[in-house]
Amino acid sequence: MSGVAGPRYLVAFGPTRVPHWFTDVLVLGGGLAGLRAALAVDPRLAVLVVNKDDLNESSSQWAQGGIAGVVDPEDRFDMHVADTLKAGGELCDPAVVEGVVREAPDRIAELIGWGTQFDLRDGGLDLGREGGHSHHRIVHALGDATGREVMRAVIERARATPNIEVWPETFTIDLVTHEGVCRGALVWHPGRGKTMIWARRTILATGGAGQIYRESTNPAGASGDGIALAWRAGAAVRDMEFMQFHPTVLYIAGGSRSLITEAVRGAGAHLVDRDGRRFMPDFDARGELAPRDVVSRAITEVMRRTAHSNVYLDLAHLDAAMVRHRFPGMAKLCRKFGLDLSTDRIPVRPGAHYMIGGVVVDDRGRTTVPHLFAAGEVTSSGLHGANRLASNSLLEGLVYGSRAGELAGCEAGEDAAAAFDEPFAVPQIGQPAAEEPTEGPPGEALDLADIRNSLRSLMWRQVGVERSGESLEEAAQTVAGWCRYVLPRQFTNPQGWQLQNLLEVGRLMIEAAAARRETRGVHVRSDFPATSDDWRQHLCWQRDRAEPWSVPVAAAAAEAVSTAGPAGGDCRPAGSGQK
Ligand SMILES: Cc1cc2nc3c(=O)[nH]c(=O)nc-3n(C[C@H](O)[C@H](O)[C@H](O)COP(=O)(O)OP(=O)(O)OC[C@H]3O[C@@H](n4cnc5c(N)ncnc54)[C@H](O)[C@@H]3O)c2cc1C
C-alpha cells in the first residue's frame, strides 16, 4: 500500500496504565448487526456491547424502506437470488447470496416474534417493491421508518436479556492483538477514560463509512472506524472502491441530507429534470426502478446536461392520500421546508449511502484475524458484489449477526468449558507514549473540523459517482499529505480518532478505485467506461502486504479467510441449522 502507514495503535496505552475488564464475547457496535450478534450468543456467557453513541444512533435506526425477503407465496427464492446477482455486477458470491436469501423468512419471522410491528394490509404483511426487485418482497414498518421500529423491538429484547450488558457513549479506539490473535479492544468513555477489554471472542459491527463524503445519507457516527481499526489490526479488507450512492437524497440548502426512500419510486414517483421532463426511460427500460447505480449515473448526467444542481421527484400524478399515508415521515420532512410531497416537485441528488467494501468475512462471519468476527455494513461478505440490491443490508446484518454471534459464542463457550483462560492472561503489550508527530511541532493544535470537511469535499469531487485516473491521482496525493501529519499524532478524543479513521479509509478507497481500471456496479471510471471480464475479481488489501491481491469471485471470502486468516475450528452449536 503506498502512502503513509500510521502507527499500529492510535493512542498510548500499557497494561499497567489502564483499568481492565473481562468478558466472554465483546460486540463492538450496537446497530442491528451488533445487537443481533449479541442475542445469538449462548445465554450462559457474558456479552458486552460497546457503542460510541446511544443505542438510538445508528444507520439501522435510520433505515426507511425495509427488509427484503421471500414471504409472499407468489414470490420465489430463485427470483430474489437472481435480482441480487443481477444488481451485483457479477461480483456477488452466489453461494453467499443463496444462503442469505433462504434465511430471510426466518430472520423476519424472528423479528415479528420479538414484537416488531411490520405494516399490514388485508391481514398479511404489506410488501413493498424497490429498484432492482422483480417482486413485491420488502417488509416495512411505520410507513417509511422501518429501522426505528425494528430497532425498538431488538433493543427491548437485548435489554431484557440478562447476559447482555451495554456500554453506550463508549468509543472503540483499537482492537488489541497479541501474536496475531484478537484479544479484545481498547475503549474510551468521557467519564472513565480508557479501558482495556479482554474477550475470548470479539465481533466487529461498527457499520459504514458514508461520512467520508460531503453528500451522505448516513448518521454522523458512520465514520468507517471499524474498517480502519480492523485494518490496523491486520485484517484483510476488500472491494473498497465500491461505495453505493443513493440516487435520491433531499437537496435543500441548510436542510439535512435526508434520503428519500426507493419505495417512493416503487409507488410510482417520476424523476424529472429542471423543465419537468421525465428522463429515466431514456436511460433504462426499468425507468425509475432501475438499480441505484443506473439511476445515480442518469441523475448525474442530467444535472450536467441541464447545468442544474439537482433533479426532482414528482408524485403529483399519484393519489395524494396514498402518498401521505405511505410516506408520513417524508411528508413531514418536506413540510418543514414548505413543500407538499404529494403535489410539489421535490429537489433531489445522489449522496453516499452504503459502504459495500469492508472487512473480509467467510460465511460464518470469521475475519482473517483469529478470534475476530464481523457482521453488517463493516464487512465484505460477498452478498452485494459491486452493487447492493435495495433492502438487502438490514437482512445481511440479521443473518451475519446471528451467525457470528452463534459461532463466537460457541467457541468462547468451548474455551470456558475447557478452562482455557489464555484470552484473559494480560500480555505485555501497548503503545509507548513517546510517539511524536513526524512533522510539525508536537502538540500543535490542528483544525480537525477543517481537515475533515476538506476530506469530505475532496472525496465528493474526486472519488464520487464518477472517477478517473486523473481525479484519483490528485485525491491520493492530497490525502497522503494530510495523513503525513495527522496519522502519527496522538489525540485524546473521538474527534481526532475519527478523523484518523476517515483518512485511513479514504486512502484505501482511493487506492482501490485507482487500481480497478474498469467500470463495474457502483464504481464508474470515466476513463475506463467498459466492464471487463479480466476484472471479474475482488481486490483485497492487508496492512502488512505491500500490494493488493486479487481473488476470483466464487472462492473469494472462504479463500481470503483461509489463506490469510485463522485455522477456523468447526464449532457448531447443537441444534444449529446454520452453516
Ligand atoms: C438513511 C438510511 C436508510 C436506509 N434504509 C435501508 C433500508 O430501508 N433497508 C436496508 O436494508 N438498508 C437500509 N439502509 C442501510 C442499513 O441501514 C445499514 O446498512 C445497516 O443498518 C447497517 O447496520 P450495522 O449494524 O452494520 O451498522 P449500524 O446500524 O450503523 O450500527 C453501527 C453502530 O456502531 C457504532 N460504532 C461505530 N463506530 C464505533 C466505534 N469506534 N466504537 C463504538 N461504537 C461504534 C455506531 O455508533 C452504531 O451505533 C439505510 C441506511 C441509511 C443511512
Ligand as a Chemical Component Dictionary entry (heavy atoms), coordinates in Angstrom:
data_LIG
# 
_chem_comp.id                   LIG 
_chem_comp.type                 NON-POLYMER 
_chem_comp.pdbx_formal_charge   0 
_chem_comp.three_letter_code    LIG 
# 
loop_
_chem_comp_atom.comp_id 
_chem_comp_atom.atom_id 
_chem_comp_atom.alt_atom_id 
_chem_comp_atom.type_symbol 
_chem_comp_atom.charge 
_chem_comp_atom.model_Cartn_x 
_chem_comp_atom.model_Cartn_y 
_chem_comp_atom.model_Cartn_z 
_chem_comp_atom.pdbx_ordinal 
LIG C1  C1  C 0 -30.964 6.792  5.750  1  
LIG C2  C2  C 0 -30.716 5.322  5.541  2  
LIG C3  C3  C 0 -31.738 4.500  5.101  3  
LIG C4  C4  C 0 -31.517 3.136  4.905  4  
LIG N1  N1  N 0 -32.552 2.330  4.526  5  
LIG C5  C5  C 0 -32.344 0.982  4.444  6  
LIG C6  C6  C 0 -33.434 0.096  4.179  7  
LIG O1  O1  O 0 -34.579 0.511  4.056  8  
LIG N2  N2  N 0 -33.165 -1.243 4.083  9  
LIG C7  C7  C 0 -31.908 -1.758 4.228  10 
LIG O2  O2  O 0 -31.722 -2.972 4.132  11 
LIG N3  N3  N 0 -30.872 -0.928 4.498  12 
LIG C8  C8  C 0 -31.061 0.413  4.626  13 
LIG N4  N4  N 0 -30.009 1.229  4.924  14 
LIG C9  C9  C 0 -28.705 0.623  5.181  15 
LIG C10 C10 C 0 -28.749 -0.041 6.559  16 
LIG O3  O3  O 0 -29.461 0.790  7.450  17 
LIG C11 C11 C 0 -27.364 -0.288 7.109  18 
LIG O4  O4  O 0 -26.561 -0.913 6.164  19 
LIG C12 C12 C 0 -27.434 -1.190 8.344  20 
LIG O5  O5  O 0 -28.351 -0.659 9.273  21 
LIG C13 C13 C 0 -26.079 -1.323 8.979  22 
LIG O6  O6  O 0 -26.237 -1.988 10.214 23 
LIG P1  P1  P 0 -24.977 -2.215 11.128 24 
LIG O7  O7  O 0 -25.474 -2.820 12.386 25 
LIG O8  O8  O 0 -23.921 -2.885 10.365 26 
LIG O9  O9  O 0 -24.430 -0.717 11.416 27 
LIG P2  P2  P 0 -25.149 0.472  12.189 28 
LIG O10 O10 O 0 -26.594 0.303  12.273 29 
LIG O11 O11 O 0 -24.650 1.746  11.605 30 
LIG O12 O12 O 0 -24.574 0.337  13.669 31 
LIG C14 C14 C 0 -23.213 0.550  13.930 32 
LIG C15 C15 C 0 -23.074 1.039  15.362 33 
LIG O13 O13 O 0 -21.686 1.023  15.702 34 
LIG C16 C16 C 0 -21.385 2.173  16.418 35 
LIG N5  N5  N 0 -19.948 2.483  16.232 36 
LIG C17 C17 C 0 -19.335 2.914  15.111 37 
LIG N6  N6  N 0 -18.032 3.125  15.353 38 
LIG C18 C18 C 0 -17.819 2.831  16.648 39 
LIG C19 C19 C 0 -16.691 2.880  17.498 40 
LIG N7  N7  N 0 -15.489 3.316  17.078 41 
LIG N8  N8  N 0 -16.833 2.484  18.782 42 
LIG C20 C20 C 0 -18.043 2.067  19.253 43 
LIG N9  N9  N 0 -19.159 2.054  18.506 44 
LIG C21 C21 C 0 -19.047 2.403  17.212 45 
LIG C22 C22 C 0 -22.286 3.248  15.835 46 
LIG O14 O14 O 0 -22.480 4.281  16.770 47 
LIG C23 C23 C 0 -23.556 2.469  15.546 48 
LIG O15 O15 O 0 -24.436 2.524  16.634 49 
LIG C24 C24 C 0 -30.220 2.595  5.120  50 
LIG C25 C25 C 0 -29.191 3.417  5.563  51 
LIG C26 C26 C 0 -29.436 4.777  5.790  52 
LIG C27 C27 C 0 -28.305 5.644  6.283  53 
# 
loop_
_chem_comp_bond.comp_id 
_chem_comp_bond.atom_id_1 
_chem_comp_bond.atom_id_2 
_chem_comp_bond.value_order 
_chem_comp_bond.pdbx_ordinal 
LIG C1  C2  SING 1  
LIG C2  C3  SING 2  
LIG C2  C26 DOUB 3  
LIG C3  C4  DOUB 4  
LIG C4  N1  SING 5  
LIG C4  C24 SING 6  
LIG N1  C5  DOUB 7  
LIG C5  C6  SING 8  
LIG C5  C8  SING 9  
LIG C6  O1  DOUB 10 
LIG C6  N2  SING 11 
LIG N2  C7  SING 12 
LIG C7  O2  DOUB 13 
LIG C7  N3  SING 14 
LIG N3  C8  DOUB 15 
LIG C8  N4  SING 16 
LIG N4  C9  SING 17 
LIG N4  C24 SING 18 
LIG C9  C10 SING 19 
LIG C10 O3  SING 20 
LIG C10 C11 SING 21 
LIG C11 O4  SING 22 
LIG C11 C12 SING 23 
LIG C12 O5  SING 24 
LIG C12 C13 SING 25 
LIG C13 O6  SING 26 
LIG O6  P1  SING 27 
LIG P1  O7  DOUB 28 
LIG P1  O8  SING 29 
LIG P1  O9  SING 30 
LIG O9  P2  SING 31 
LIG P2  O10 DOUB 32 
LIG P2  O11 SING 33 
LIG P2  O12 SING 34 
LIG O12 C14 SING 35 
LIG C14 C15 SING 36 
LIG C15 O13 SING 37 
LIG C15 C23 SING 38 
LIG O13 C16 SING 39 
LIG C16 N5  SING 40 
LIG C16 C22 SING 41 
LIG N5  C17 SING 42 
LIG N5  C21 SING 43 
LIG C17 N6  DOUB 44 
LIG N6  C18 SING 45 
LIG C18 C19 SING 46 
LIG C18 C21 DOUB 47 
LIG C19 N7  SING 48 
LIG C19 N8  DOUB 49 
LIG N8  C20 SING 50 
LIG C20 N9  DOUB 51 
LIG N9  C21 SING 52 
LIG C22 O14 SING 53 
LIG C22 C23 SING 54 
LIG C23 O15 SING 55 
LIG C24 C25 DOUB 56 
LIG C25 C26 SING 57 
LIG C26 C27 SING 58 
# 
